[in-house]
């Protein structure tokens, strides 16, 4: 599908970017190397709350039948003891990733007794911060560090926003594509340096155009009023128990969600110019004391309440819609792993849980996201200056809170631009990449996945957020009642599913082995927690 050269462009910059994309696709096709656009690896992470039958956050410990959340490779917890996290290995086929994620949830659903896995990103009834149990990981130093880090998050930001759930999409490019791109771009550096730089280019473009993700897949236009406790908010009343915004797509990624606003006021600004600057900025934040967080105390009455009083406790505290990632060794700092071995994959974090799918995500979403990230990789990616950074932040919040508003405009370098026109431009480029993927794989699955997203731009009523509000209104149900009905339906679905004997044996084995690994770690610790932390943060 050639990019339509006759249609008026938004501005000269967009035309330049699309022309550059068309040029590199033509070169890949003419050299016979376009099949290398396929073959990347995809992994998934899904967060979801365990809740009681009456819709409150579970107060029970992580089920022993699910293994150790510290050492299990596939089933763990996020912030709360009640916030499950399911993790798949990376696969070269999106259906394998989906099937593994589904199997993990079947396994868990049969082992959480009479509890329910919550179906939506925004949480169920929240009975105050004390009713959100912080995740426990045992007595080893590594386990204590994970727990104390979460204590610190609660002290800094409050516990409630930490139980918002999402889906993370992990993606790595086909390794065979890298030397081809390096040759086409005439880059003489070592391959890993080129790869890391190209991944950062992908990240910058994702940030530029990332507002399209909550528009297409956002499924959190409403929230239970209990989420705010006694605090005021600027949302509208849907009914006595529900807040909403009529054109919202994803309150999860709006300014009510987890953000680093306090740190930004203190001077934190992470650079995505390149790997070196990114690591430098994160290192500064982890090493630099914050007057605000110092006053909270680190060790209070003999108990660690946060890992340190610095701008960030550790790298993961910094929220971003997409992160560069490298696999870490035992007790290795993520920033050091990146510095030593470069970027291995990226983690897209802006996906809401799809409330209409028991798995939380579907195949068309994943196919679209893969080709969207490839599109971000292949198009030129200039450095983001301070002005563009502000526009990026404002555009994301605008789409999250008002994305389906008729006549919506966003900000670009030349001024206000029609949301629909800009989204069409982006998806036109994505479709051009999709054609090449399907040409190699056969069929039209990727092109169809992009076309289904283009239809949502033409008709906002097709978006998940619009569907959710429409069904809530039709059924005269507030957020909690509606989400509870979905959660109960998902539970019935999983109760009716069975695992293959091989998968069941694999997950049973991982549970047993994970508990043994935790016990070994606890027995092997030889140094006090203070010393362990000092050694960890001394890595350079």
VOGU-3710 file (C-alpha; in Angstrom, 3 decimals, decimal comma):
1> xxxxxxxxxx> 0,000/0,000/0,000  1,927/3,100/-1,161  1,677/6,213/0,944  -0,814/8,564/-0,704  1,346/11,322/-2,162  -1,634/13,339/-3,409  -3,314/13,926/-0,082  -2,487/17,261/1,615  0,012/16,883/4,438  -0,264/18,337/7,893
11> xxxxxxxxxx> 3,038/20,160/7,494  6,408/19,838/5,819  7,800/17,807/8,717  5,149/15,098/8,423  5,687/14,873/4,675  9,432/14,549/5,181  8,956/11,746/7,719  6,539/9,823/5,515  8,784/10,230/2,476  11,725/8,901/4,493
21> xxxxxxxxxx> 9,639/5,910/5,618  8,596/5,153/2,038  12,233/5,433/0,935  13,544/2,917/3,467  10,685/0,493/2,794  11,441/0,682/-0,947  15,102/-0,096/-0,274  14,214/-3,064/1,929  11,869/-4,408/-0,757  14,283/-3,883/-3,641
31> xxxxxxxxxx> 17,094/-5,625/-1,740  14,845/-8,560/-0,836  15,291/-7,873/2,870  11,767/-6,708/3,780  10,919/-10,155/5,299  13,278/-9,181/8,136  10,604/-6,758/9,382  8,964/-9,899/10,778  10,656/-12,101/13,331  10,759/-9,791/16,331
41> xxxxxxxxxx> 9,995/-11,125/19,815  6,923/-10,174/21,868  6,386/-10,671/25,577  3,455/-9,579/27,723  2,968/-8,534/31,326  -0,526/-8,134/32,760  -1,411/-6,687/36,163  -4,761/-7,429/37,799  -6,198/-7,219/41,294  -7,419/-10,130/43,357
51> xxxxxxxxxx> -10,700/-9,012/44,905  -13,201/-10,548/47,305  -16,582/-11,775/46,145  -18,123/-8,488/47,340  -15,659/-6,413/45,297  -13,091/-5,235/47,831  -9,316/-5,560/47,481  -8,225/-8,928/48,849  -6,611/-8,872/52,281  -5,226/-12,378/51,872
61> xxxxxxxxxx> -1,612/-13,274/51,291  -0,417/-14,187/47,785  -1,712/-17,746/47,318  0,934/-20,311/48,196  -0,320/-22,423/45,307  1,006/-19,774/42,896  4,582/-20,116/44,137  6,979/-17,440/45,344  6,345/-13,965/43,872  10,040/-13,199/44,436
71> xxxxxxxxxx> 11,428/-15,945/42,226  8,599/-17,277/40,028  9,415/-16,353/36,397  5,776/-16,058/35,276  3,517/-15,262/38,261  4,429/-12,506/40,692  2,957/-9,430/42,355  3,338/-5,760/41,558  2,792/-3,076/44,218  0,259/-4,848/46,384
81> xxxxxxxxxx> 0,038/-8,349/47,773  -3,314/-8,408/45,960  -1,990/-7,091/42,616  -1,099/-10,135/40,532  1,304/-9,807/37,630  1,464/-12,412/34,879  4,592/-12,480/32,692  5,080/-14,406/29,464  8,383/-15,387/27,867  9,189/-13,608/24,587
91> xxxxxxxxxx> 7,741/-15,328/21,530  8,008/-14,753/17,794  4,262/-15,255/17,306  1,660/-13,068/19,037  -0,654/-16,063/19,388  1,937/-17,888/21,473  2,220/-14,879/23,790  -1,566/-14,670/24,109  -1,930/-18,398/24,743  0,711/-18,369/27,472
101> xxxxxxxxxx> -0,908/-15,343/29,151  -4,285/-17,056/28,984  -2,829/-20,243/30,494  -1,302/-18,329/33,405  -4,675/-16,812/34,206  -6,475/-20,152/33,926  -3,924/-21,592/36,337  -4,353/-18,712/38,801  -8,153/-18,611/38,577  -8,324/-22,238/39,713
111> xxxxxxxxxx> -6,072/-21,498/42,705  -7,446/-18,334/44,287  -10,379/-20,046/45,984  -13,469/-17,841/46,022  -11,769/-14,618/44,888  -12,126/-12,825/41,561  -9,540/-11,393/39,177  -10,646/-7,807/38,521  -11,349/-7,101/34,849  -10,477/-3,398/34,510
121> xxxxxxxxxx> -7,458/-1,143/34,900  -9,080/1,142/37,466  -9,513/-0,635/40,803  -12,529/-1,982/42,596  -13,824/-0,538/45,888  -10,936/1,076/47,786  -11,533/1,207/51,537  -8,645/3,539/52,274  -4,889/3,175/52,008  -4,585/0,847/54,992
131> xxxxxxxxxx> -6,687/-1,714/53,101  -4,129/-1,920/50,301  -1,595/-4,501/51,546  1,955/-3,908/50,328  3,519/-6,909/48,582  5,738/-9,180/50,694  8,706/-11,131/49,318  10,171/-12,940/52,289  13,167/-12,256/54,504  16,041/-12,303/52,005
141> xxxxxxxxxx> 17,814/-9,029/51,323  16,502/-9,015/47,752  12,983/-9,638/49,001  13,233/-6,948/51,668  14,486/-4,466/49,075  11,436/-5,076/46,879  9,114/-4,610/49,853  10,820/-1,471/51,179  10,786/0,069/47,700  7,015/-0,361/47,675
151> xxxxxxxxxx> 6,739/1,162/51,128  8,580/4,153/49,748  6,198/4,441/46,808  3,285/4,475/49,221  4,872/7,197/51,323  5,751/9,330/48,312  2,639/9,004/46,172  0,030/7,206/48,248  -0,961/3,581/47,870  -4,176/4,011/45,912
161> xxxxxxxxxx> -2,669/4,988/42,576  -0,281/2,032/42,828  -3,118/-0,463/42,342  -4,085/0,831/38,901  -3,446/-2,089/36,540  -2,153/-2,199/32,986  -0,675/-4,384/30,272  2,961/-4,036/29,190  4,026/-4,933/25,655  7,678/-5,999/25,415
171> xxxxxxxxxx> 9,200/-5,958/21,949  12,577/-6,647/20,395  13,410/-6,224/16,714  14,448/-9,186/14,584  18,241/-9,391/15,190  18,873/-9,963/11,485  17,291/-6,605/10,637  19,850/-4,559/12,570  22,890/-4,916/10,266  20,622/-4,211/7,294
181> xxxxxxxxxx> 19,318/-0,971/8,824  22,839/-0,022/9,839  24,015/-0,441/6,245  21,062/1,496/4,829  21,743/4,349/7,220  25,487/4,307/6,614  26,331/4,080/10,317  29,931/2,894/10,924  29,696/2,399/14,702  29,733/-0,993/16,458
191> xxxxxxxxxx> 26,417/-2,761/15,918  25,275/-2,618/19,565  25,833/1,159/19,663  23,750/1,507/16,513  21,011/-0,728/17,937  20,768/1,229/21,173  20,638/4,522/19,303  17,940/3,185/16,971  15,885/1,928/19,909  16,057/5,419/21,416
201> xxxxxxxxxx> 14,845/6,796/18,109  11,911/4,382/18,319  11,229/5,544/21,895  11,222/9,237/20,929  8,774/8,606/18,097  6,564/6,525/20,358  6,491/9,453/22,762  5,616/11,834/19,918  2,743/9,718/18,646  2,025/7,635/21,722
211> xxxxxxxxxx> -1,225/9,481/22,374  -2,745/7,235/19,710  -2,405/4,190/22,023  -4,842/5,365/24,742  -7,213/6,596/22,035  -7,308/3,232/20,280  -7,117/0,953/23,325  -7,969/3,052/26,384  -10,651/1,364/28,484  -10,802/3,500/31,618
221> xxxxxxxxxx> -13,164/6,452/31,024  -14,747/6,039/34,483  -13,670/5,235/38,034  -15,217/4,325/41,359  -15,511/7,392/43,619  -13,843/5,417/46,410  -10,583/5,758/44,444  -10,350/9,387/45,586  -11,389/8,884/49,194  -12,177/12,293/50,657
231> xxxxxxxxxx> -10,221/14,195/47,988  -11,893/16,472/45,484  -11,456/15,828/41,770  -12,340/17,546/38,499  -14,242/14,614/37,003  -17,972/14,582/36,296  -20,589/12,619/38,224  -21,869/9,581/36,334  -23,978/8,486/39,316  -23,679/8,506/43,100
241> xxxxxxxxxx> -20,714/6,112/43,069  -18,935/6,837/39,777  -16,853/9,635/38,288  -16,192/9,863/34,560  -15,363/12,188/31,695  -17,713/11,975/28,707  -14,938/11,867/26,065  -12,173/10,246/28,140  -10,257/7,304/26,749  -7,884/6,362/29,584
251> xxxxxxxxxx> -8,074/7,979/33,010  -5,295/5,533/33,897  -2,755/7,514/31,832  -4,290/10,911/32,570  -3,043/13,189/35,320  -4,960/11,214/37,973  -2,763/8,180/37,310  0,788/7,401/38,399  3,054/10,272/37,403  6,341/11,803/38,555
261> xxxxxxxxxx> 5,036/15,362/38,853  6,671/16,016/42,216  10,073/15,008/40,909  9,679/17,157/37,800  9,053/20,160/40,022  12,352/19,328/41,694  14,256/19,386/38,418  14,001/15,780/37,243  13,856/15,504/33,471  14,996/12,284/31,876
271> xxxxxxxxxx> 16,679/12,707/28,499  15,967/10,300/25,648  18,614/11,798/23,353  20,694/8,634/23,584  21,595/5,808/25,939  24,418/7,702/27,626  22,263/10,728/28,508  19,398/8,505/29,657  21,620/6,562/32,061  23,276/9,781/33,234
281> xxxxxxxxxx> 19,910/11,355/34,103  18,642/8,267/35,920  21,886/7,948/37,852  21,649/11,584/38,926  18,096/11,033/40,177  18,997/7,903/42,143  22,078/9,528/43,699  20,689/13,016/44,442  18,983/13,714/47,798  15,495/15,236/47,729
291> xxxxxxxxxx> 14,646/17,592/50,576  11,005/16,560/50,268  11,678/12,824/50,550  14,455/13,184/53,122  11,879/14,614/55,528  9,817/11,426/55,233  12,668/9,524/56,819  14,433/6,435/55,543  14,736/4,367/58,720  11,912/5,289/61,089
301> xxxxxxxxxx> 11,753/3,700/64,551  14,140/1,000/63,373  12,149/0,157/60,231  13,018/1,010/56,623  10,220/3,131/55,154  11,966/3,813/51,823  15,223/2,710/50,223  16,647/6,230/50,367  15,551/9,853/50,434  16,721/10,618/46,902
311> xxxxxxxxxx> 14,815/11,973/43,903  14,206/8,375/42,813  14,706/5,331/45,008  15,551/3,145/41,990  15,138/3,381/38,222  11,687/1,775/38,079  10,173/4,608/40,108  10,386/6,870/37,069  7,157/6,517/35,123  7,289/6,643/31,337
321> xxxxxxxxxx> 5,036/5,308/28,611  7,930/3,296/27,158  11,238/2,126/28,634  14,493/0,830/27,148  15,318/-2,517/28,767  18,196/-4,934/29,206  18,109/-8,224/31,112  19,775/-7,743/34,490  22,036/-10,088/36,383  21,595/-10,946/40,055
331> xxxxxxxxxx> 21,376/-7,703/42,074  22,452/-5,655/39,040  21,126/-2,117/38,647  19,015/-1,768/35,468  20,845/1,406/34,452  24,179/-0,378/34,772  22,924/-3,289/32,654  21,929/-0,798/29,957  25,270/0,984/30,177  27,246/-2,253/29,888
341> xxxxxxxxxx> 25,235/-4,164/27,297  22,979/-1,636/25,566  19,259/-1,814/24,853  17,875/-5,298/24,278  14,163/-4,532/23,952  11,557/-1,882/24,747  8,629/-2,037/27,158  5,458/-0,183/26,123  3,511/0,594/29,298  0,514/2,681/28,182
351> xxxxxxxxxx> -1,984/-0,131/27,513  -5,106/-0,375/29,635  -6,387/-3,819/30,500  -8,962/-4,639/27,816  -12,019/-5,218/30,002  -13,896/-7,049/27,258  -11,288/-9,795/26,902  -10,737/-12,339/29,709  -7,052/-12,381/28,727  -6,897/-8,550/28,969
361> xxxxxxxxxx> -5,567/-8,025/25,438  -6,331/-9,431/21,995  -4,489/-10,495/18,856  -5,391/-7,456/16,754  -4,037/-5,152/19,439  -0,756/-6,997/19,537  -0,364/-7,127/15,771  -1,022/-3,420/15,558  1,420/-2,583/18,350  4,198/-4,591/16,721
371> xxxxxxxxxx> 3,837/-2,807/13,386  3,357/0,564/15,130  6,668/0,156/16,937  8,376/-0,883/13,706  6,943/2,248/12,089  8,402/4,313/14,974  11,762/2,625/14,368  11,873/3,191/10,620  10,823/6,849/10,524  13,410/9,554/11,307
381> xxxxxxxxxx> 13,440/10,579/14,969  14,874/14,013/15,746  15,953/14,897/19,267  13,104/16,171/21,447  13,669/19,721/22,693  12,054/21,347/25,731  9,152/22,797/23,741  8,306/19,498/22,095  8,556/17,703/25,455  5,825/19,957/26,841
391> xxxxxxxxxx> 3,665/19,354/23,770  4,130/15,588/24,115  2,959/15,664/27,739  -0,020/17,890/26,975  -1,084/15,836/23,952  -1,061/12,602/25,943  -3,152/14,076/28,734  -5,530/15,683/26,226  -6,219/12,388/24,473  -6,479/10,478/27,759
401> xxxxxxxxxx> -9,103/12,869/29,141  -10,789/14,202/25,958  -9,714/11,918/23,106  -13,192/11,321/21,649  -14,242/14,991/21,788  -15,599/16,176/18,402  -13,213/18,544/16,637  -10,358/17,806/19,062  -7,016/19,435/18,234  -3,523/18,589/19,393
411> xxxxxxxxxx> -0,272/20,543/19,397  2,504/20,068/16,866  5,482/22,181/15,886  3,429/24,360/13,546  0,543/24,967/15,950  -2,835/23,298/16,503  -3,645/20,330/14,299  -6,750/18,178/13,914  -6,533/15,023/16,010  -8,227/12,979/13,292
421> xxxxxxxxxx> -5,981/14,308/10,514  -2,814/13,605/12,485  -3,993/10,131/13,501  -4,796/9,363/9,853  -1,282/10,457/8,828  0,313/8,195/11,423  -1,831/5,180/10,599  -1,141/5,667/6,889  2,540/5,148/7,596  1,811/2,175/9,879
431> xxxxxxxxxx> -0,299/0,593/7,112  2,621/0,858/4,681  4,779/-1,219/7,030  1,920/-3,671/7,608  1,730/-4,419/3,872  5,344/-5,563/3,878  4,868/-7,806/6,910  1,836/-9,524/5,403  3,612/-9,895/2,061  6,127/-12,116/3,838
441> xxxxxxxxxx> 3,818/-13,899/6,284  0,922/-14,419/3,888  -2,674/-13,432/4,527  -3,788/-10,003/5,676  -3,730/-10,216/9,493  -1,471/-7,204/10,030  -3,147/-4,995/7,430  -6,535/-5,924/8,905  -5,301/-5,057/12,390  -4,273/-1,584/11,209
451> xxxxxxxxxx> -7,524/-1,127/9,280  -9,520/-1,856/12,432  -7,674/0,984/14,178  -8,225/3,345/11,245  -11,948/2,645/11,599  -11,792/3,856/15,215  -10,375/7,203/14,096  -13,217/7,557/11,609  -15,799/6,515/14,224  -14,897/7,163/17,894
461> xxxxxxxxxx> -17,889/5,046/18,985  -15,831/1,977/18,018  -13,224/2,648/20,729  -13,250/0,531/23,933  -13,770/3,632/26,081  -16,900/4,597/24,126  -18,201/1,049/24,336  -17,693/0,955/28,096  -19,591/4,191/28,727  -22,345/3,206/26,300
471> xxxxxxxxxx> -22,886/-0,132/28,029  -22,802/1,461/31,479  -25,515/3,887/30,388  -27,621/1,266/28,628  -27,490/-1,039/31,650  -27,813/1,810/34,155  -24,737/0,526/35,969  -22,019/2,563/37,618  -18,347/1,690/37,223  -18,190/-0,780/40,099
481> xxxxxxxxxx> -21,351/-2,689/39,224  -20,409/-2,836/35,552  -16,816/-3,930/36,232  -17,941/-6,504/38,771  -20,255/-8,064/36,178  -17,363/-8,270/33,687  -15,062/-9,744/36,333  -17,597/-12,401/37,268  -18,083/-13,278/33,593  -14,312/-13,635/33,161
491> xxxxxxxxxx> -14,154/-15,892/36,225  -16,837/-18,147/34,730  -14,852/-18,233/31,500  -11,665/-19,331/33,274  -13,475/-21,844/35,457  -14,625/-23,500/32,236  -11,094/-23,743/30,792  -8,524/-26,473/31,313  -4,791/-26,600/30,733  -2,875/-29,154/28,759
501> xxxxxxxxxx> -1,148/-31,738/30,980  2,215/-30,361/29,831  1,391/-26,758/30,779  -0,117/-27,790/34,095  2,979/-29,806/34,974  5,245/-26,921/33,918  3,464/-24,380/36,123  3,212/-26,764/39,070  6,951/-27,386/38,758  7,746/-23,665/38,564
511> xxxxxxxxxx> 5,714/-23,024/41,708  7,603/-25,657/43,698  10,979/-24,581/42,364  10,277/-20,893/43,006  9,605/-21,573/46,688  12,822/-23,585/46,893  14,778/-20,734/45,247  13,385/-18,230/47,754  14,369/-20,499/50,658  17,877/-20,829/49,224
521> xxxxxxxxxx> 18,225/-17,066/48,913  17,116/-16,542/52,502  19,549/-19,174/53,773  22,440/-17,791/51,717  22,253/-14,166/52,926  25,350/-13,360/54,951  25,287/-9,564/55,251  22,940/-7,144/57,032  20,333/-5,311/54,956  22,178/-1,991/55,421
531> xxxxxxxxxx> 25,316/-3,467/53,867  23,350/-5,102/51,067  21,756/-1,775/50,106  25,051/0,101/50,275  26,688/-2,483/48,002  23,776/-2,382/45,559  23,821/1,401/45,185  27,635/1,524/44,977  27,569/-0,226/41,573  29,068/1,916/38,850
//
